[in-house]
Amino acid sequence: MADEPDNLVLHILHRIDANVGRPAEDVRGLKVGMTAVDEGLVLLNRRMGRFEPRLDRIERRLELVDQPL
């Protein structure tokens, strides 16, 4: 009879230990996903940055902007 509470406690502790590891794995996965999103945004910002000079040039060629006096 004395062994039963120890086994029960060990069993519960093992279940708790298994559940504690899950959030850590989830957080790791979220970090990987956020890194991918960050890298995608950096790439998008670089591409968008190249559009502005090209659009300025197109607007000047088509005379869509007022020329400074």
Wavefront OBJ file of the C-alpha trace (Angstrom):
o trace
v 0.000 0.000 0.000
v 2.836 2.417 0.739
v 4.090 2.083 -2.851
v 0.825 3.201 -4.413
v 0.994 6.919 -3.415
v 4.608 7.133 -4.613
v 3.675 5.598 -7.937
v 0.680 7.878 -8.232
v 2.801 10.928 -7.469
v 5.471 9.815 -9.941
v 2.822 9.178 -12.554
v 1.363 12.671 -12.065
v 4.823 14.245 -12.117
v 5.645 12.491 -15.399
v 2.409 13.793 -16.932
v 3.178 17.320 -15.725
v 6.709 17.074 -17.106
v 5.376 15.962 -20.497
v 2.943 18.880 -20.594
v 5.566 21.440 -19.575
v 7.674 20.610 -22.636
v 4.860 21.306 -25.104
v 4.729 25.103 -24.693
v 8.506 25.300 -25.129
v 8.213 23.431 -28.433
v 5.320 25.672 -29.484
v 7.323 28.797 -28.690
v 10.254 27.451 -30.700
v 7.942 26.907 -33.658
v 6.518 30.406 -33.307
v 10.016 31.894 -33.262
v 10.893 30.067 -36.480
v 7.684 31.313 -38.079
v 8.268 34.898 -36.961
v 11.811 34.794 -38.312
v 10.423 33.748 -41.698
v 7.881 36.590 -41.582
v 10.595 39.098 -40.647
v 12.802 37.945 -43.511
v 9.878 38.223 -45.909
v 9.141 41.766 -44.761
v 12.765 42.783 -45.201
v 12.720 41.450 -48.755
v 9.421 43.204 -49.471
v 10.755 46.505 -48.106
v 13.838 46.243 -50.320
v 11.708 45.653 -53.393
v 9.331 48.472 -52.502
v 12.292 50.786 -52.009
v 13.350 50.178 -55.601
v 9.913 51.141 -56.931
v 9.965 54.728 -55.730
v 12.839 55.980 -57.936
v 11.364 54.152 -60.926
v 7.920 55.670 -60.346
v 9.465 59.118 -59.964
v 11.223 58.697 -63.298
v 8.024 57.511 -65.005
v 6.058 60.438 -63.596
v 8.686 62.903 -64.862
v 8.729 61.318 -68.328
v 4.954 61.431 -68.585
v 4.958 64.953 -67.132
v 2.589 63.930 -64.369
v 4.393 65.998 -61.729
v 4.979 69.706 -61.575
v 8.552 70.689 -62.209
v 10.114 72.932 -59.548
v 10.522 76.556 -60.557
l 1 2 3 4 5 6 7 8 9 10 11 12 13 14 15 16 17 18 19 20 21 22 23 24 25 26 27 28 29 30 31 32 33 34 35 36 37 38 39 40 41 42 43 44 45 46 47 48 49 50 51 52 53 54 55 56 57 58 59 60 61 62 63 64 65 66 67 68 69
